Amino acid sequence: MTAERHSLHFQSAPGDPVDKWEHDDKPREECGVFGVFGSEDASVLTALGLHGLQHRGQEGCGIVSYDGAQFYHERYLGLVGEHFAGGDVPKRMPGTSAIGHTRYATAGGTILRNVQPLFADLALGGFAVAHNGNLTNAVDLRDRLVQNGSIFQSTSDTECILQLIAKSKKPRVVERFVEALHDIEGAYALVALTENMMIGARDPIGIRPLVLGESAGAMILASETCALDMIGARFVRSIEPGEIVVITRAKDGKVTVDSHFPFPRRKARPCIFEFVYFCRPDSVVEGRSVYEIRKRMGRRLAQETGVEADVIVPVPDSGVPAAMGFAAESGVPYELGIIRNHYVGRTFIQPKQEIRALGVRLKHSANRDVIRGKRVVLVDDSIVRGTTSRKIVQMVREAGAKEIHLRSASPPIKHPDFYGIDMPAVSELMAAQMTLEEMRKSLEVDSLGFLSVDGLYSAMGETKRDALNPQFTDHAFTGDYPTPLLDYNNGRTGRESQLPLITENAAE
């Protein structure tokens, strides 16, 4: 018999904005998943792994552990370090297996009941699941499940997976899990935990990343290799697109990994935005160094959009590798003309618009001695709405720049995302609403340039984009969506799934 201990806390005031002004001109990260099977320090290692994945989501975090007798489940709104940094974590969450999740809301909302991992007591025992990605048929699934008597506790698309497993008549947990995966569409990297196994799964074309690691005989699942580095684990391999790994303990006590491919094999199309923006620079994805790829993006950007200038300045932090590549290719000096303040928190969010407008200056400061009187090339990873870019340009202009040339190390973003990235609607995407010259005037820069799609593919090590058989999921730039979008093409429109809105008070 399994039991669950909930420790659910709500840190933010109801309705409090979650630093949205900081991300006006950036796509929001998706989520990060992490799991450990076969270690006495499972919960501590999971907490540390989530620290390494904090960049993938800062709105919520949770861990589920199992000690051989019961499950322990804690989830919170806020950062990992605010809730899982104390020495009491092993006592609160004992066991040799644990999974965790760090979250940014894409489907559902920023409410505590949507924080993962999600847990349920099923007929075959306790089952916890953590999900990175977004299902594109979640609304349709939810409608069918509700009509068949399912009762949902969250607005998260991930709960559809839990409900499908619960309703399955298959005799084994893994069979139920596989059956559920056959019903879902979209992007997913999943880590699940039962009483005697940990399961990892990746969608059939591998849109979202998932890797396997090992540490002192324990097996690790993580969204990125940087999380393995955080705990000193050895990288074993990437989970392949469409693969399910089942991690169990053999009779001799050794942890084993079994691999299954329940879907017809398809050509991989990993999300190219993982390389452009989401992954940490020190991660290796699909055998490619994210840091080196971003530098190559900058080199190619300089080749395509080079301009006479005195200094190359990155928009920190995400624009740094590309700016380094741009400077190396152009021969123009690289300088830190903008300094980022890493210690800005919600304390500085104020209700008055005139104070909120100063938000970008709390996060970025101009290095006047580097900028004054110079022809400056500002290099950023991407431009979405253009709002923050405009503020940074204004700040650099006020610091005395003679000219400002803005460069994006990715192509123009013209299409929304439905696979786990918080991308604005088409009406809010600057490149979808304006010509290049209109964007230049709106941003008030002397010139504006973007990396081409083929240039991006070149930086990835490809000759160019194969229009008939694209090598990556690149819909934000091309409008080519690799999976059916049932929730959005079947009378449902908009960026987010049309799930019922649930508001939540300060305590669950």
C-alpha positions as CSV (number, residue, x, y, z in Angstrom):
1,M,0.0,0.0,0.0
2,T,1.4,3.4,-1.0
3,A,0.9,6.7,0.6
4,E,1.8,10.3,-0.4
5,R,2.9,13.1,1.8
6,H,2.1,16.4,0.3
7,S,4.0,19.6,1.4
8,L,2.4,22.2,-0.8
9,H,3.3,25.9,-0.4
10,F,2.4,29.0,-2.3
11,Q,5.1,31.7,-2.1
12,S,3.8,34.4,-4.4
13,A,0.7,36.5,-3.8
14,P,-2.3,35.6,-6.0
15,G,-2.1,37.3,-9.3
16,D,1.5,38.5,-8.8
17,P,3.2,38.8,-12.1
18,V,6.2,36.6,-12.5
19,D,8.8,39.1,-13.8
20,K,7.0,39.1,-17.2
21,W,8.6,42.5,-18.0
22,E,12.0,40.8,-18.0
23,H,10.9,38.5,-20.8
24,D,9.0,40.8,-23.1
25,D,11.5,40.2,-25.9
26,K,12.4,36.6,-25.2
27,P,10.7,33.3,-25.6
28,R,10.2,31.7,-22.2
29,E,11.9,28.4,-21.5
30,E,9.9,25.2,-21.4
31,C,10.6,22.9,-18.4
32,G,13.4,20.6,-17.1
33,V,13.1,17.0,-15.9
34,F,15.5,15.0,-13.8
35,G,15.4,11.5,-12.3
36,V,17.6,9.2,-10.2
37,F,17.2,5.5,-9.7
38,G,19.4,3.5,-7.3
39,S,21.1,6.0,-5.0
40,E,20.8,6.5,-1.3
41,D,21.1,10.2,-2.1
42,A,18.3,10.2,-4.7
43,S,16.4,13.3,-3.5
44,V,19.6,15.4,-2.9
45,L,20.9,14.5,-6.3
46,T,17.6,15.3,-7.9
47,A,17.6,18.7,-6.2
48,L,21.1,19.4,-7.4
49,G,20.1,18.3,-10.9
50,L,17.2,20.7,-10.9
51,H,19.6,23.5,-9.9
52,G,21.4,22.7,-13.1
53,L,18.1,22.9,-15.1
54,Q,16.8,26.1,-13.4
55,H,17.3,28.1,-16.6
56,R,14.5,25.9,-18.2
57,G,11.9,27.2,-15.8
58,Q,11.7,29.4,-12.8
59,E,8.0,29.4,-11.8
60,G,7.7,26.1,-10.0
61,C,9.6,23.0,-8.9
62,G,8.8,19.7,-7.4
63,I,10.3,16.3,-6.4
64,V,8.8,12.9,-5.8
65,S,10.8,10.2,-4.0
66,Y,10.1,6.6,-3.0
67,D,11.7,4.8,-0.1
68,G,10.4,1.2,-0.7
69,A,7.3,1.8,1.4
70,Q,5.8,5.1,0.4
71,F,6.1,8.1,-1.9
72,Y,7.0,11.5,-0.7
73,H,5.8,14.5,-2.8
74,E,6.7,18.1,-2.5
75,R,6.0,20.9,-4.9
76,Y,6.2,24.7,-4.7
77,L,6.0,27.9,-6.7
78,G,9.4,29.5,-6.9
79,L,13.0,28.5,-7.4
80,V,14.6,25.2,-6.6
81,G,17.1,26.9,-4.2
82,E,14.2,28.4,-2.2
83,H,12.8,25.0,-1.3
84,F,15.3,22.1,-1.9
85,A,18.6,23.6,-0.6
86,G,18.5,22.6,3.0
87,G,20.2,19.8,4.8
88,D,16.8,18.3,5.7
89,V,16.0,17.3,2.2
90,P,17.1,13.6,2.7
91,K,14.8,13.4,5.8
92,R,11.9,15.1,4.1
93,M,12.3,13.0,1.0
94,P,14.0,9.6,1.7
95,G,14.5,6.8,-0.7
96,T,16.7,5.5,-3.4
97,S,14.7,6.8,-6.3
98,A,13.4,10.3,-7.1
99,I,12.2,12.4,-10.0
100,G,12.0,16.2,-10.2
101,H,10.7,19.0,-12.4
102,T,11.4,22.7,-12.8
103,R,8.6,24.5,-14.6
104,Y,7.6,27.3,-16.7
105,A,3.9,27.3,-17.6
106,T,3.0,26.7,-21.2
107,A,-0.2,24.8,-21.1
108,G,-2.3,25.4,-18.0
109,G,-1.3,28.3,-15.7
110,T,1.0,29.4,-13.0
111,I,-0.9,27.7,-10.2
112,L,0.3,25.2,-7.6
113,R,-1.8,22.3,-8.8
114,N,-0.1,22.5,-12.1
115,V,3.4,22.2,-10.6
116,Q,5.0,18.8,-11.4
117,P,5.8,16.0,-10.9
118,L,2.1,15.0,-10.9
119,F,1.3,12.0,-8.7
120,A,-1.6,9.5,-8.4
121,D,-2.3,6.3,-6.7
122,L,-3.4,3.9,-9.5
123,A,-4.7,0.4,-9.4
124,L,-1.1,-0.9,-10.0
125,G,0.4,1.4,-7.4
126,G,1.7,5.0,-7.1
127,F,2.8,6.7,-10.3
128,A,4.5,10.1,-10.7
129,V,5.3,11.8,-14.0
130,A,7.3,14.9,-15.0
131,H,7.0,16.3,-18.6
132,N,9.0,18.7,-20.7
133,G,7.1,19.8,-23.8
134,N,3.5,20.4,-24.8
135,L,0.8,18.1,-26.2
136,T,-0.9,19.4,-29.3
137,N,-4.1,17.3,-28.8
138,A,-4.5,17.8,-25.0
139,V,-7.8,19.6,-25.3
140,D,-9.3,16.9,-27.5
141,L,-8.0,14.2,-25.1
142,R,-9.3,16.1,-22.1
143,D,-12.8,16.4,-23.6
144,R,-12.9,12.6,-24.3
145,L,-11.5,11.7,-20.9
146,V,-14.0,14.0,-19.0
147,Q,-16.9,12.5,-21.0
148,N,-15.7,9.1,-19.9
149,G,-15.7,10.1,-16.2
150,S,-12.2,11.3,-15.6
151,I,-11.9,14.0,-12.9
152,F,-9.0,16.4,-13.5
153,Q,-7.1,18.1,-10.6
154,S,-5.0,20.5,-12.8
155,T,-5.2,22.4,-16.0
156,S,-1.9,20.9,-17.2
157,D,-1.7,18.9,-20.4
158,T,0.5,16.4,-18.6
159,E,-2.4,15.2,-16.5
160,C,-3.9,13.7,-19.7
161,I,-1.0,11.2,-19.7
162,L,-1.8,10.3,-16.1
163,Q,-5.5,9.9,-16.8
164,L,-4.8,7.7,-19.9
165,I,-2.6,5.4,-17.8
166,A,-5.2,5.2,-15.1
167,K,-7.9,4.1,-17.6
168,S,-5.8,1.6,-19.4
169,K,-6.7,-2.1,-19.0
170,K,-3.2,-3.3,-19.7
171,P,-1.8,-5.6,-17.0
172,R,1.6,-4.0,-16.6
173,V,2.6,-0.4,-15.9
174,V,4.9,-0.2,-18.8
175,E,2.2,-1.4,-21.2
176,R,-0.2,1.2,-19.8
177,F,2.5,3.9,-20.3
178,V,3.1,2.8,-23.9
179,E,-0.6,2.7,-24.6
180,A,-0.9,6.3,-23.3
181,L,1.9,7.5,-25.5
182,H,0.1,6.1,-28.6
183,D,-2.8,8.5,-27.8
184,I,-0.8,11.7,-27.4
185,E,0.7,14.0,-30.0
186,G,3.2,16.8,-29.8
187,A,6.5,17.2,-28.0
188,Y,7.5,15.4,-24.9
189,A,10.4,14.2,-22.8
190,L,9.0,12.3,-19.9
191,V,10.4,10.9,-16.7
192,A,8.1,8.7,-14.6
193,L,8.5,6.9,-11.3
194,T,6.7,3.8,-9.9
195,E,7.4,1.6,-6.9
196,N,10.0,-0.5,-8.7
197,M,11.1,1.4,-11.8
198,M,11.9,4.7,-13.4
199,I,10.8,5.3,-17.0
200,G,12.0,7.8,-19.6
201,A,10.5,8.5,-22.9
202,R,11.0,10.9,-25.8
203,D,8.6,11.8,-28.6
204,P,8.9,10.0,-31.9
205,I,10.9,12.8,-33.6
206,G,12.8,13.9,-30.6
207,I,11.6,17.5,-30.4
208,R,12.5,17.8,-26.7
209,P,15.9,16.5,-25.4
210,L,16.5,13.8,-22.8
211,V,19.8,12.1,-21.8
212,L,20.9,9.1,-19.8
213,G,23.7,9.3,-17.2
214,E,25.3,7.2,-14.5
215,S,26.7,7.9,-11.1
216,A,28.1,5.2,-8.8
217,G,25.8,2.6,-10.2
218,A,22.7,4.8,-10.1
219,M,21.1,5.7,-13.4
220,I,20.1,9.3,-14.2
221,L,17.7,10.9,-16.6
222,A,17.9,14.6,-17.4
223,S,16.9,17.2,-19.9
224,E,20.5,18.4,-20.5
225,T,24.0,17.2,-19.9
226,C,24.8,20.2,-17.7
227,A,22.5,18.7,-15.0
228,L,24.7,15.5,-15.1
229,D,27.8,17.7,-14.7
230,M,26.1,19.4,-11.7
231,I,26.2,16.1,-9.8
232,G,29.4,14.6,-11.3
233,A,27.5,12.0,-13.3
234,R,28.9,10.4,-16.4
235,F,27.1,11.0,-19.7
236,V,26.0,7.6,-21.2
237,R,24.0,8.6,-24.2
238,S,21.0,10.6,-25.5
239,I,17.6,8.9,-25.4
240,E,16.7,8.3,-29.0
241,P,13.6,9.8,-30.6
242,G,10.6,7.4,-29.9
243,E,12.6,5.4,-27.3
244,I,11.3,4.3,-24.0
245,V,13.9,3.3,-21.3
246,V,12.8,1.2,-18.3
247,I,15.2,1.4,-15.4
248,T,14.9,-1.3,-12.7
249,R,16.9,-3.2,-10.1
250,A,17.8,-6.8,-10.9
251,K,17.8,-9.6,-8.3
252,D,21.5,-9.1,-7.8
253,G,20.9,-5.5,-6.9
254,K,22.4,-4.0,-10.0
255,V,20.5,-1.2,-11.8
256,T,19.6,-2.2,-15.4
257,V,18.3,-0.2,-18.4
258,D,16.0,-1.8,-20.9
259,S,15.2,0.0,-24.2
260,H,12.0,-0.2,-26.2
261,F,10.8,1.4,-29.4
262,P,7.0,1.1,-29.5
263,F,6.6,3.5,-32.5
264,P,7.7,3.1,-36.1
265,R,11.1,4.7,-36.4
266,R,11.0,8.2,-37.9
267,K,13.7,10.7,-38.9
268,A,14.7,12.8,-35.9
269,R,13.8,16.5,-35.9
270,P,15.1,18.0,-32.6
271,C,14.0,21.6,-31.8
272,I,16.6,24.0,-33.2
273,F,15.6,26.6,-30.6
274,E,17.3,24.4,-28.0
275,F,20.5,25.3,-29.6
276,V,19.6,29.0,-30.3
277,Y,18.4,29.9,-26.8
278,F,17.1,27.3,-24.3
279,C,20.0,24.9,-23.5
280,R,22.8,26.1,-21.2
281,P,25.9,26.8,-23.3
282,D,27.9,24.1,-21.5
283,S,25.4,21.4,-22.5
284,V,26.0,18.9,-25.3
285,V,22.8,18.1,-27.3
286,E,22.6,15.4,-29.9
287,G,26.4,15.3,-29.9
288,R,26.8,19.0,-30.6
289,S,28.3,21.6,-28.2
290,V,25.7,24.3,-27.7
291,Y,28.5,26.8,-27.0
292,E,30.4,26.1,-30.2
293,I,27.2,26.2,-32.3
294,R,26.3,29.6,-30.9
295,K,29.8,30.9,-31.7
296,R,29.4,29.5,-35.2
297,M,26.0,31.3,-35.5
298,G,27.8,34.5,-34.7
299,R,30.5,33.9,-37.3
300,R,27.9,33.2,-40.0
301,L,26.0,36.2,-38.9
302,A,29.1,38.4,-39.4
303,Q,29.5,36.9,-42.9
304,E,26.0,37.6,-43.8
305,T,25.4,41.0,-42.1
306,G,28.8,42.5,-41.4
307,V,29.1,46.2,-41.0
308,E,31.8,48.8,-40.4
309,A,32.0,49.2,-36.6
310,D,34.3,49.9,-33.7
311,V,33.1,47.4,-31.1
312,I,31.0,44.2,-30.8
313,V,28.8,44.2,-27.7
314,P,26.7,41.2,-26.6
315,V,23.3,41.5,-25.1
316,P,24.0,39.4,-22.0
317,D,23.8,36.7,-21.2
318,S,22.4,34.7,-24.1
319,G,24.0,36.8,-26.8
320,V,27.6,36.3,-25.5
321,P,28.8,33.3,-27.5
322,A,27.3,34.6,-30.8
323,A,29.0,38.0,-30.2
324,M,32.3,36.3,-29.6
325,G,31.9,34.5,-32.9
326,F,30.9,37.7,-34.7
327,A,33.9,39.6,-33.3
328,A,36.3,36.8,-34.3
329,E,35.0,36.6,-37.8
330,S,34.8,40.4,-38.3
331,G,38.0,41.3,-36.6
332,V,36.3,44.0,-34.6
333,P,37.0,44.1,-30.9
334,Y,34.6,42.3,-28.5
335,E,33.8,44.3,-25.4
336,L,31.3,44.0,-22.5
337,G,29.5,47.2,-23.3
338,I,26.4,46.1,-21.3
339,I,26.7,44.7,-17.8
340,R,24.0,42.4,-16.4
341,N,22.9,42.6,-12.8
342,H,22.2,39.0,-11.8
343,Y,20.6,39.9,-8.5
344,V,17.3,41.5,-9.6
345,G,14.3,39.8,-8.0
346,R,10.6,40.4,-7.7
347,T,11.3,43.0,-5.0
348,F,11.8,45.5,-7.7
349,I,8.5,45.0,-9.5
350,Q,6.4,48.0,-8.8
351,P,2.8,48.8,-9.7
352,K,3.5,52.2,-11.3
353,Q,4.1,52.1,-15.1
354,E,6.9,54.7,-14.9
355,I,8.8,52.6,-12.4
356,R,8.2,49.3,-14.3
357,A,9.6,51.1,-17.4
358,L,12.9,51.3,-15.6
359,G,13.0,47.5,-15.3
360,V,15.5,47.0,-18.1
361,R,18.0,49.3,-16.4
362,L,17.8,47.2,-13.2
363,K,18.8,44.2,-15.2
364,H,21.2,45.8,-17.7
365,S,23.6,48.7,-17.4
366,A,25.5,50.4,-20.1
367,N,29.3,50.4,-19.8
368,R,29.8,54.0,-21.0
369,D,33.5,54.0,-21.4
370,V,33.2,51.1,-23.9
371,I,30.3,52.6,-25.8
372,R,30.8,56.4,-25.9
373,G,31.5,57.7,-29.4
374,K,31.7,54.2,-30.9
375,R,30.0,52.5,-33.8
376,V,28.4,49.6,-31.8
377,V,27.2,46.2,-33.1
378,L,24.7,44.8,-30.6
379,V,24.4,41.0,-30.9
380,D,21.5,39.2,-29.4
381,D,20.2,35.6,-29.8
382,S,16.7,36.5,-31.0
383,I,14.1,39.3,-31.3
384,V,10.5,38.4,-30.5
385,R,8.3,41.4,-29.6
386,G,11.1,44.0,-29.8
387,T,10.1,45.7,-26.6
388,T,13.2,44.9,-24.5
389,S,15.5,45.4,-27.6
390,R,14.1,48.9,-28.0
391,K,14.9,49.7,-24.4
392,I,18.4,48.4,-24.6
393,V,19.0,50.3,-27.8
394,Q,17.8,53.5,-26.1
395,M,20.1,52.8,-23.1
396,V,23.1,52.3,-25.4
397,R,22.2,55.5,-27.3
398,E,22.0,57.5,-24.1
399,A,25.4,56.1,-23.2
400,G,26.9,57.9,-26.1
401,A,27.0,55.4,-29.0
402,K,27.7,57.0,-32.3
403,E,25.9,54.3,-34.3
404,I,24.0,51.2,-33.3
405,H,23.7,48.1,-35.5
406,L,21.5,45.4,-34.1
407,R,22.1,41.8,-35.1
408,S,20.1,38.7,-34.3
409,A,21.9,35.3,-34.2
410,S,18.7,33.6,-35.3
411,P,16.3,34.2,-38.2
412,P,13.2,36.3,-37.8
413,I,10.6,34.7,-35.6
414,K,7.4,34.8,-37.6
415,H,5.3,31.9,-36.2
416,P,4.1,30.8,-32.7
417,D,5.1,27.7,-30.9
418,F,2.9,24.8,-29.7
419,Y,5.6,22.4,-28.4
420,G,6.4,23.8,-25.0
421,I,7.9,27.3,-25.7
422,D,5.9,30.3,-24.5
423,M,5.9,32.2,-27.9
424,P,3.5,35.1,-28.4
425,A,0.7,35.0,-30.9
426,V,1.4,36.0,-34.5
427,S,0.0,39.4,-33.8
428,E,2.7,40.1,-31.2
429,L,5.6,38.8,-33.2
430,M,7.5,41.8,-34.5
431,A,8.9,40.0,-37.6
432,A,5.5,38.7,-38.5
433,Q,3.9,42.2,-38.5
434,M,6.7,44.3,-40.0
435,T,9.2,44.4,-42.9
436,L,12.9,44.6,-42.0
437,E,13.0,48.3,-42.6
438,E,9.9,48.8,-40.5
439,M,11.5,46.9,-37.7
440,R,14.7,48.9,-38.0
441,K,12.8,52.1,-37.7
442,S,10.7,50.8,-34.8
443,L,13.8,49.7,-32.9
444,E,15.6,53.0,-33.7
445,V,18.8,51.4,-34.9
446,D,21.1,52.4,-37.8
447,S,20.9,48.9,-39.3
448,L,19.2,45.6,-38.5
449,G,20.2,42.1,-39.5
450,F,19.2,38.5,-38.9
451,L,20.9,35.2,-39.5
452,S,19.4,33.4,-42.4
453,V,17.7,30.0,-42.1
454,D,20.4,28.4,-44.2
455,G,23.0,30.2,-42.1
456,L,21.5,28.7,-39.0
457,Y,21.6,25.3,-40.5
458,S,25.2,25.9,-41.6
459,A,26.2,26.7,-38.0
460,M,24.5,23.4,-37.0
461,G,26.9,21.6,-39.3
462,E,24.5,21.1,-42.2
463,T,25.0,22.4,-45.7
464,K,21.6,24.1,-45.8
465,R,18.0,23.4,-44.8
466,D,16.5,20.5,-46.7
467,A,13.0,21.9,-47.6
468,L,11.6,18.5,-48.4
469,N,13.0,16.8,-45.4
470,P,14.0,19.3,-42.7
471,Q,16.7,18.2,-40.3
472,F,15.3,20.1,-37.3
473,T,12.0,21.4,-35.9
474,D,12.2,25.0,-37.0
475,H,8.6,26.2,-37.2
476,A,9.2,29.5,-35.5
477,F,11.2,30.6,-38.5
478,T,9.6,28.6,-41.3
479,G,6.0,27.8,-40.3
480,D,6.8,24.1,-40.9
481,Y,5.1,22.3,-38.0
482,P,6.3,18.6,-37.8
483,T,3.2,17.2,-36.0
484,P,-0.6,17.5,-36.3
485,L,-1.9,20.5,-34.3
486,L,-5.3,19.1,-33.4
487,D,-6.1,21.6,-30.6
488,Y,-5.3,24.5,-32.9
489,N,-6.6,23.4,-36.3
490,N,-9.9,21.8,-35.1
491,G,-11.8,25.0,-34.4
492,R,-9.5,26.0,-31.5
493,T,-7.1,28.8,-32.1
494,G,-4.6,30.8,-30.0
495,R,-1.2,30.1,-28.6
496,E,-2.1,28.1,-25.5
497,S,-4.4,25.1,-25.2
498,Q,-8.0,26.2,-24.4
499,L,-8.0,24.6,-21.0
500,P,-10.4,25.8,-18.3
501,L,-8.9,28.6,-16.2
502,I,-8.6,27.9,-12.5
503,T,-7.6,30.6,-10.1
504,E,-5.9,29.6,-6.8
505,N,-5.8,31.2,-3.4
506,A,-2.6,31.6,-1.4
507,A,-2.8,28.1,0.1
508,E,-3.8,24.7,-1.3
